[in-house]
Amino acid sequence: MRTTRPFGPHIAGFKNALTKAGLRQIRFHDLRHTFASLLIQDGQSLAYVQDQLGHSSIKLTVDVYGHLVPGANREAVNRLPTVDSETECEESDARVG
């Protein structure tokens, strides 16, 4: 069991730098999320982000950052088969009736 924090000594310096720069206080770990988010916004692949963050699996990267992939939802919707709404309504009525 680890009893010390690996960045412990650096946290105080980080907080002091934020204060001196007039920035709001954030967690040191937030820099990691910002880095990943900026990579994705820049068009980098989730596989590259996984590698940069040292994630053991792509699933973890996708679970945490997948929602940031530009156009991912639109691409998924565009892959759905098109349905003629009139035909579907008629078929639905026939199944119910």
Contacts in CASP RR format, 6 or more apart in sequence:
PFRMAT RR
TARGET T0000
AUTHOR 0000-0000-0000
METHOD contacts of the structure
MODEL  1
MRTTRPFGPHIAGFKNALTKAGLRQIRFHDLRHTFASLLIQDGQSLAYVQ
DQLGHSSIKLTVDVYGHLVPGANREAVNRLPTVDSETECEESDARVG
5 11 0 8 1.000
7 28 0 8 1.000
10 28 0 8 1.000
11 28 0 8 1.000
14 28 0 8 1.000
15 25 0 8 1.000
18 24 0 8 1.000
18 25 0 8 1.000
18 26 0 8 1.000
19 25 0 8 1.000
32 53 0 8 1.000
35 52 0 8 1.000
35 53 0 8 1.000
36 49 0 8 1.000
36 52 0 8 1.000
36 53 0 8 1.000
36 64 0 8 1.000
36 65 0 8 1.000
37 65 0 8 1.000
37 68 0 8 1.000
39 48 0 8 1.000
39 49 0 8 1.000
39 52 0 8 1.000
40 46 0 8 1.000
40 49 0 8 1.000
40 65 0 8 1.000
40 66 0 8 1.000
40 68 0 8 1.000
40 69 0 8 1.000
40 70 0 8 1.000
41 68 0 8 1.000
41 70 0 8 1.000
43 70 0 8 1.000
46 58 0 8 1.000
46 61 0 8 1.000
46 62 0 8 1.000
46 65 0 8 1.000
46 66 0 8 1.000
46 69 0 8 1.000
47 58 0 8 1.000
47 61 0 8 1.000
49 61 0 8 1.000
49 65 0 8 1.000
50 57 0 8 1.000
50 58 0 8 1.000
50 60 0 8 1.000
50 61 0 8 1.000
53 61 0 8 1.000
55 61 0 8 1.000
66 72 0 8 1.000
END
